[in-house]
Amino acid sequence: MGLRLLSCFGRSQKINKSGDNTTVDEASEEQRRCGAVLVELFSSQGCKTSPEAELLLSRLGRGDFNLDVPIIALAFHVDYWDYIGWRDPFASSLWTVRQKAYVESLNLDTLFTPQIIVNGRTHCMGTDEESLLSAIHSATRFALPTMQATFQRPASNSLQVSLTGSLRTKIDSGGADVMVALYESGLMTDCDKGENKGRVLTNDYVVRRMEKLCSVKDISAKKTVSGAVNFELWEDFNPAKCGVVLIIQNGSTHTLGIQQFSLPDPI
């Protein structure tokens, strides 16, 4: 069945430094034993109910729920609501494509905002706190990758992230992609059009860039993997507000491992 585009929904019922480079390998002992859960929010500033979901994601990311499970939160702003009056400055068609892949892998027939995906395996309405927390608690967790990240600025408008280490997850013949996302928090937007007209919208963990580090298959959990990605930076880039997330994901969009890095400031 083809995907149907629905309206946005409301609440459902019911670091070390050396020279010009900086290397980061930061992970709690708990995370080393068992990795974090990835929570992805698909959202839009043009959707009336997305701000509520964005607030829930922000609270989750900063630890307001005191969960015994480490969480890595990311927000992907889709572009399919840009036509209704407000053009989301953080939206990308790439994130719409990512959401479509989840809709297909989860055998859904609708594309909507706000939607939350947990570890690429389950989904819920982005405003449904109870369902979200339940999905987090029941999520399959994988070992934390032991990657080290080195950051460089080849030019004022670019950031290079080099990574090396073990994924700590065996990858079979089906293979997996190792993706690297660059996100930004503390964003504020005066919205003067659309469904959120007159509101000041706040957004955290917003993915600004994502690149593939490498593709792997038939490798052991201990095998060393290395690579580098380059990100084109935006005009007001502030490393203090940004972070990097490494995501291991198979062809079924299932998350097999995830690791988060803070950016050094300055860099």
KEKE-3310 file (N, C-alpha, C; in steps of 0.2 Angstrom, whole numbers, plus 5000, padded with zeros to 4 digits):
npx = (5004:5003:5011:5001:4999:4996:4987:4996:4997:4989:4990:4989:4976:4972:5180:5200:5214:5225:5237:5230:5220:5206:5202:5189:5183:5171:5161:5150:5152:5141:5135:5145:5143:5130:5122:5115:5098:5090:5081:5071:5063:5051:5047:5039:5040:5029:5019:5005:5005:5017:5027:5023:5028:5041:5045:5043:5053:5065:5064:5066:5079:5087:5086:5075:5066:5072:5076:5082:5088:5100:5098:5098:5094:5086:5081:5072:5068:5055:5050:5038:5027:5030:5023:5011:5011:5022:5039:5049:5065:5074:5071:5072:5072:5079:5077:5063:5064:5070:5061:5051:5057:5056:5042:5039:5047:5041:5029:5018:5005:5005:5011:5016:5016:5018:5030:5037:5051:5058:5073:5073:5063:5051:5036:5028:5015:5021:5018:5014:5017:5017:5017:5029:5038:5036:5040:5053:5058:5056:5064:5076:5093:5110:5127:5138:5147:5165:5171:5183:5184:5190:5192:5192:5195:5195:5192:5184:5171:5168:5168:5177:5175:5184:5184:5188:5188:5180:5164:5157:5147:5142:5141:5131:5129:5120:5123:5127:5125:5135:5132:5134:5128:5126:5121:5111:5107:5096:5089:5080:5065:5056:5040:5030:5020:5008:5002:5008:5008:5014:5020:5035:5046:5055:5069:5078:5092:5092:5094:5106:5115:5119:5130:5136:5148:5153:5150:5147:5149:5148:5157:5166:5162:5173:5181:5191:5185:5186:5185:5180:5170:5164:5157:5147:5146:5135:5131:5130:5136:5139:5149:5147:5134:5132:5132:5138:5132:5134:5128:5123:5115:5105:5099:5085:5082:5084:5091:5108:5117:5124:5132:5137:5145:5152:5156:5172:5175:5184:5184)
npy = (4994:5011:5025:5036:5053:5061:5072:5082:5075:5076:5073:5056:5044:5038:5072:5075:5085:5089:5097:5102:5094:5085:5072:5062:5051:5046:5038:5031:5019:5011:5012:5006:4993:4990:4997:5013:5019:5023:5037:5044:5058:5063:5078:5094:5112:5117:5110:5109:5102:5097:5105:5101:5088:5091:5097:5086:5077:5085:5085:5072:5070:5078:5071:5071:5062:5052:5039:5022:5018:5023:5036:5042:5056:5062:5074:5075:5086:5086:5090:5090:5098:5111:5118:5124:5136:5140:5139:5127:5131:5121:5110:5095:5087:5075:5070:5067:5056:5047:5045:5039:5027:5021:5020:5011:5000:4996:4992:5002:5013:5026:5042:5054:5068:5073:5060:5046:5036:5021:5015:5011:5001:5001:5012:5027:5039:5056:5064:5055:5051:5041:5029:5031:5030:5017:5010:5013:5006:4993:4991:4983:4982:4986:4982:4996:5005:5006:5018:5030:5048:5060:5077:5090:5106:5108:5119:5135:5134:5120:5104:5090:5074:5061:5043:5029:5012:4999:4992:4983:4975:4961:4959:4953:4944:4952:4964:4982:4999:5012:5027:5045:5058:5075:5086:5099:5109:5120:5129:5143:5149:5162:5161:5166:5163:5151:5136:5137:5151:5166:5160:5156:5145:5132:5121:5106:5095:5094:5087:5092:5089:5073:5060:5045:5035:5022:5006:4990:4972:4955:4955:4953:4957:4963:4968:4981:4997:5010:5027:5043:5058:5072:5087:5101:5117:5128:5145:5152:5142:5134:5126:5123:5120:5109:5092:5075:5060:5043:5030:5013:5004:4992:4985:4984:4994:4993:4998:4994:4998:5012:5028:5043:5059:5073:5089:5098:5114:5128:5123)
npz = (5000:4996:5004:5014:5017:5032:5043:5055:5072:5088:5106:5109:5112:5126:5134:5127:5123:5110:5101:5085:5085:5093:5103:5108:5120:5128:5140:5151:5164:5165:5152:5144:5148:5143:5130:5125:5122:5107:5103:5091:5085:5074:5067:5065:5063:5057:5061:5072:5084:5086:5094:5107:5107:5105:5117:5126:5121:5124:5138:5140:5135:5143:5155:5164:5167:5175:5171:5172:5161:5149:5137:5121:5112:5097:5085:5070:5058:5047:5029:5024:5028:5025:5016:5021:5026:5035:5034:5039:5046:5049:5042:5031:5016:5016:5029:5028:5019:5028:5038:5030:5027:5039:5041:5031:5035:5047:5043:5042:5036:5035:5036:5047:5058:5075:5076:5085:5085:5092:5094:5081:5079:5085:5087:5091:5095:5095:5106:5116:5131:5140:5132:5125:5136:5140:5128:5128:5140:5136:5126:5115:5120:5115:5115:5120:5107:5106:5101:5096:5094:5083:5081:5068:5060:5045:5037:5040:5038:5039:5047:5052:5056:5063:5066:5075:5081:5090:5085:5093:5091:5083:5065:5053:5037:5031:5033:5038:5040:5046:5053:5055:5064:5066:5078:5085:5099:5110:5101:5095:5088:5081:5076:5064:5055:5049:5057:5070:5072:5080:5091:5101:5096:5103:5101:5103:5101:5087:5072:5061:5051:5043:5039:5030:5038:5035:5027:5033:5034:5039:5050:5065:5083:5089:5079:5072:5066:5055:5050:5042:5042:5034:5038:5032:5039:5046:5047:5060:5068:5083:5093:5107:5108:5101:5096:5093:5085:5084:5074:5072:5060:5053:5037:5039:5046:5059:5075:5080:5088:5097:5099:5108:5107:5114:5108:5107:5114:5113:5095)
capx = (5000:5007:5010:4997:5001:4990:4988:4999:4992:4990:4991:4985:4972:4975:5185:5207:5216:5232:5238:5224:5215:5203:5200:5184:5180:5167:5155:5149:5153:5134:5134:5149:5140:5124:5122:5109:5092:5090:5074:5070:5057:5050:5043:5039:5038:5023:5014:5003:5006:5025:5030:5022:5032:5048:5046:5044:5060:5070:5064:5069:5086:5091:5085:5069:5062:5076:5076:5088:5091:5103:5094:5101:5088:5088:5075:5073:5062:5053:5049:5031:5022:5032:5018:5005:5012:5028:5044:5054:5072:5078:5068:5076:5069:5082:5074:5057:5065:5072:5054:5047:5060:5053:5035:5039:5049:5036:5022:5013:5003:5004:5017:5013:5020:5025:5031:5043:5054:5063:5078:5071:5059:5044:5035:5022:5014:5026:5015:5011:5023:5016:5019:5036:5042:5035:5044:5060:5059:5056:5068:5082:5099:5116:5134:5140:5153:5170:5174:5186:5182:5195:5188:5196:5191:5199:5191:5180:5164:5168:5170:5179:5175:5187:5182:5191:5187:5175:5157:5155:5141:5143:5137:5131:5130:5115:5127:5124:5128:5137:5130:5136:5124:5128:5114:5111:5102:5095:5087:5074:5063:5050:5036:5025:5015:5006:4998:5011:5009:5014:5024:5042:5047:5061:5070:5084:5094:5090:5099:5108:5119:5120:5134:5138:5155:5155:5146:5151:5146:5152:5163:5166:5161:5179:5185:5192:5182:5189:5183:5179:5165:5165:5151:5147:5143:5130:5134:5131:5138:5142:5151:5145:5127:5131:5135:5139:5130:5136:5122:5124:5108:5104:5094:5078:5082:5085:5097:5112:5122:5124:5137:5136:5151:5152:5161:5176:5174:5183:5187)
capy = (5000:5017:5029:5041:5058:5063:5079:5081:5073:5078:5068:5050:5043:5033:5075:5077:5089:5088:5101:5105:5089:5084:5066:5061:5044:5047:5034:5029:5011:5008:5012:5001:4986:4990:5004:5018:5018:5029:5040:5049:5062:5066:5084:5100:5118:5119:5106:5112:5098:5096:5108:5097:5082:5093:5098:5079:5075:5089:5083:5065:5070:5080:5066:5073:5056:5048:5032:5018:5017:5029:5038:5047:5059:5066:5076:5076:5090:5084:5096:5090:5103:5118:5122:5126:5143:5141:5135:5125:5132:5115:5104:5093:5081:5069:5067:5064:5050:5043:5043:5035:5021:5018:5018:5005:4994:4995:4990:5007:5015:5033:5047:5059:5071:5071:5053:5044:5029:5019:5010:5008:4995:5003:5019:5029:5046:5060:5067:5050:5050:5034:5024:5032:5027:5009:5007:5013:5001:4986:4991:4979:4986:4983:4985:5002:5005:5009:5022:5037:5053:5066:5083:5095:5111:5109:5126:5139:5131:5113:5100:5083:5069:5054:5039:5022:5008:4993:4993:4979:4971:4956:4961:4947:4945:4957:4971:4988:5006:5016:5034:5050:5063:5081:5089:5106:5111:5127:5133:5146:5152:5166:5158:5171:5160:5144:5133:5140:5158:5169:5156:5156:5138:5129:5114:5103:5088:5094:5084:5097:5085:5066:5057:5038:5033:5016:5001:4984:4966:4949:4957:4952:4963:4966:4971:4989:5000:5017:5031:5050:5061:5079:5091:5108:5120:5133:5152:5153:5136:5135:5119:5122:5118:5103:5085:5070:5053:5037:5025:5007:5002:4987:4986:4984:5001:4992:5001:4989:5001:5020:5031:5050:5063:5080:5093:5102:5121:5129:5118)
capz = (5000:4996:5010:5015:5021:5036:5047:5062:5077:5095:5111:5108:5118:5131:5129:5128:5118:5108:5095:5082:5085:5099:5103:5113:5121:5134:5141:5158:5164:5163:5145:5142:5149:5139:5127:5126:5118:5102:5102:5086:5084:5067:5069:5060:5066:5054:5064:5078:5090:5086:5100:5113:5107:5106:5124:5128:5119:5127:5144:5140:5133:5149:5161:5168:5169:5180:5169:5173:5154:5145:5131:5116:5108:5091:5082:5063:5055:5040:5025:5020:5030:5023:5011:5024:5028:5038:5031:5045:5044:5050:5039:5026:5013:5018:5035:5026:5017:5033:5041:5025:5028:5045:5040:5027:5038:5052:5040:5043:5029:5036:5037:5051:5064:5077:5077:5088:5083:5097:5091:5074:5080:5088:5086:5095:5094:5098:5112:5120:5136:5143:5127:5124:5141:5139:5122:5130:5145:5133:5120:5115:5120:5112:5118:5118:5103:5109:5096:5098:5089:5083:5077:5065:5056:5039:5035:5044:5037:5039:5053:5050:5062:5062:5071:5075:5086:5089:5085:5099:5089:5077:5059:5049:5030:5029:5033:5042:5039:5051:5051:5060:5064:5070:5080:5088:5104:5112:5096:5097:5082:5081:5071:5062:5050:5049:5063:5076:5072:5086:5096:5100:5096:5106:5099:5106:5098:5080:5067:5056:5046:5044:5034:5031:5039:5031:5027:5035:5034:5041:5054:5072:5087:5091:5073:5072:5061:5055:5044:5043:5038:5034:5038:5030:5044:5045:5048:5067:5071:5090:5096:5114:5107:5097:5098:5087:5087:5079:5074:5068:5058:5047:5031:5041:5050:5067:5078:5082:5092:5096:5104:5108:5108:5114:5104:5111:5113:5105:5091)
cpx = (5004:5006:5005:4999:4995:4992:4993:4994:4994:4991:4986:4981:4976:4981:5193:5209:5223:5233:5231:5219:5212:5200:5195:5183:5177:5161:5156:5150:5146:5133:5139:5147:5134:5122:5115:5103:5091:5082:5074:5064:5057:5045:5043:5037:5031:5017:5012:5005:5013:5028:5029:5027:5040:5050:5047:5051:5065:5070:5067:5076:5090:5089:5080:5066:5066:5076:5082:5091:5094:5099:5098:5095:5090:5081:5076:5067:5061:5051:5042:5026:5024:5027:5012:5006:5018:5033:5049:5061:5076:5076:5072:5072:5072:5079:5067:5058:5067:5065:5051:5050:5057:5046:5035:5041:5045:5029:5017:5011:5002:5010:5014:5018:5015:5025:5037:5045:5059:5067:5077:5066:5052:5043:5029:5021:5019:5024:5013:5017:5023:5019:5026:5040:5042:5040:5051:5062:5060:5060:5074:5088:5105:5122:5135:5147:5158:5174:5177:5185:5187:5192:5193:5192:5196:5198:5186:5173:5163:5171:5171:5179:5178:5186:5185:5189:5183:5168:5154:5149:5143:5138:5137:5131:5125:5118:5123:5128:5129:5137:5132:5132:5127:5122:5116:5105:5101:5093:5080:5072:5056:5046:5030:5020:5013:5003:5001:5012:5009:5018:5031:5043:5054:5063:5077:5085:5092:5095:5100:5111:5119:5124:5135:5146:5157:5149:5150:5146:5151:5158:5161:5164:5167:5183:5185:5189:5185:5186:5182:5174:5166:5158:5152:5143:5139:5133:5135:5132:5142:5143:5148:5137:5126:5134:5135:5136:5132:5130:5124:5117:5108:5099:5087:5077:5082:5091:5101:5117:5122:5129:5137:5143:5149:5157:5165:5174:5179:5186:5189)
cpy = (5006:5021:5035:5047:5061:5069:5077:5080:5076:5072:5062:5048:5038:5037:5076:5080:5089:5092:5104:5100:5088:5077:5065:5053:5044:5042:5031:5021:5008:5007:5007:4994:4985:4997:5007:5016:5024:5031:5045:5052:5065:5072:5089:5106:5120:5115:5108:5108:5096:5099:5104:5091:5085:5094:5091:5076:5079:5087:5076:5066:5073:5076:5068:5067:5051:5041:5029:5016:5023:5030:5043:5049:5063:5068:5078:5080:5088:5091:5096:5094:5110:5122:5125:5133:5145:5136:5133:5126:5126:5109:5102:5087:5074:5065:5064:5057:5045:5041:5038:5028:5017:5016:5012:4999:4992:4993:4995:5009:5023:5036:5053:5062:5073:5063:5051:5037:5027:5013:5007:5003:4996:5010:5020:5037:5050:5063:5062:5048:5043:5028:5025:5029:5019:5007:5008:5008:4994:4986:4986:4983:4982:4986:4991:5002:5008:5013:5028:5041:5058:5071:5088:5100:5112:5116:5129:5136:5124:5110:5093:5079:5063:5049:5032:5019:5002:4995:4989:4975:4967:4958:4955:4949:4950:4964:4976:4994:5009:5024:5038:5056:5069:5085:5096:5107:5118:5132:5136:5150:5156:5164:5163:5169:5153:5142:5136:5147:5161:5166:5157:5148:5136:5122:5112:5096:5088:5092:5089:5094:5078:5063:5049:5038:5028:5011:4994:4978:4960:4951:4955:4958:4966:4969:4979:4991:5007:5021:5039:5053:5069:5083:5098:5111:5126:5140:5153:5147:5137:5128:5117:5119:5112:5097:5081:5063:5048:5032:5019:5005:4997:4989:4986:4990:4999:4995:4995:4992:5009:5023:5039:5053:5070:5083:5097:5109:5125:5123:5121)
cpz = (5000:5002:5009:5019:5025:5040:5053:5067:5084:5100:5109:5114:5122:5134:5130:5122:5116:5101:5092:5082:5092:5099:5109:5114:5128:5135:5148:5158:5163:5156:5142:5142:5144:5137:5128:5121:5113:5102:5097:5085:5077:5068:5063:5064:5063:5056:5071:5084:5091:5092:5106:5113:5107:5113:5127:5127:5123:5135:5145:5139:5139:5155:5166:5171:5174:5178:5171:5166:5151:5139:5127:5111:5102:5088:5074:5060:5048:5036:5022:5022:5028:5019:5014:5027:5032:5036:5037:5043:5045:5047:5033:5023:5014:5025:5033:5023:5022:5037:5036:5026:5034:5044:5036:5031:5044:5049:5041:5036:5030:5038:5041:5056:5069:5078:5080:5086:5089:5094:5085:5074:5082:5087:5090:5093:5098:5105:5117:5125:5138:5138:5125:5129:5141:5134:5124:5135:5141:5127:5121:5115:5118:5116:5116:5113:5107:5104:5099:5092:5089:5078:5075:5061:5050:5036:5040:5044:5036:5045:5050:5057:5060:5067:5070:5081:5085:5089:5091:5097:5082:5071:5055:5041:5027:5029:5037:5039:5045:5050:5057:5059:5068:5071:5084:5093:5106:5106:5097:5090:5083:5075:5070:5057:5052:5056:5070:5076:5079:5092:5095:5101:5098:5103:5101:5102:5091:5076:5062:5050:5048:5038:5036:5033:5035:5031:5029:5035:5036:5045:5062:5077:5089:5085:5074:5066:5061:5049:5046:5039:5039:5034:5036:5036:5042:5048:5056:5071:5078:5093:5103:5113:5103:5099:5092:5090:5082:5080:5069:5066:5052:5042:5033:5046:5057:5069:5081:5087:5091:5101:5103:5110:5109:5110:5108:5109:5116:5101:5084)
residu = (MET:GLY:LEU:ARG:LEU:LEU:SER:CYS:PHE:GLY:ARG:SER:GLN:LYS:ILE:ASN:LYS:SER:GLY:ASP:ASN:THR:THR:VAL:ASP:GLU:ALA:SER:GLU:GLU:GLN:ARG:ARG:CYS:GLY:ALA:VAL:LEU:VAL:GLU:LEU:PHE:SER:SER:GLN:GLY:CYS:LYS:THR:SER:PRO:GLU:ALA:GLU:LEU:LEU:LEU:SER:ARG:LEU:GLY:ARG:GLY:ASP:PHE:ASN:LEU:ASP:VAL:PRO:ILE:ILE:ALA:LEU:ALA:PHE:HIS:VAL:ASP:TYR:TRP:ASP:TYR:ILE:GLY:TRP:ARG:ASP:PRO:PHE:ALA:SER:SER:LEU:TRP:THR:VAL:ARG:GLN:LYS:ALA:TYR:VAL:GLU:SER:LEU:ASN:LEU:ASP:THR:LEU:PHE:THR:PRO:GLN:ILE:ILE:VAL:ASN:GLY:ARG:THR:HIS:CYS:MET:GLY:THR:ASP:GLU:GLU:SER:LEU:LEU:SER:ALA:ILE:HIS:SER:ALA:THR:ARG:PHE:ALA:LEU:PRO:THR:MET:GLN:ALA:THR:PHE:GLN:ARG:PRO:ALA:SER:ASN:SER:LEU:GLN:VAL:SER:LEU:THR:GLY:SER:LEU:ARG:THR:LYS:ILE:ASP:SER:GLY:GLY:ALA:ASP:VAL:MET:VAL:ALA:LEU:TYR:GLU:SER:GLY:LEU:MET:THR:ASP:CYS:ASP:LYS:GLY:GLU:ASN:LYS:GLY:ARG:VAL:LEU:THR:ASN:ASP:TYR:VAL:VAL:ARG:ARG:MET:GLU:LYS:LEU:CYS:SER:VAL:LYS:ASP:ILE:SER:ALA:LYS:LYS:THR:VAL:SER:GLY:ALA:VAL:ASN:PHE:GLU:LEU:TRP:GLU:ASP:PHE:ASN:PRO:ALA:LYS:CYS:GLY:VAL:VAL:LEU:ILE:ILE:GLN:ASN:GLY:SER:THR:HIS:THR:LEU:GLY:ILE:GLN:GLN:PHE:SER:LEU:PRO:ASP:PRO:ILE)
# end
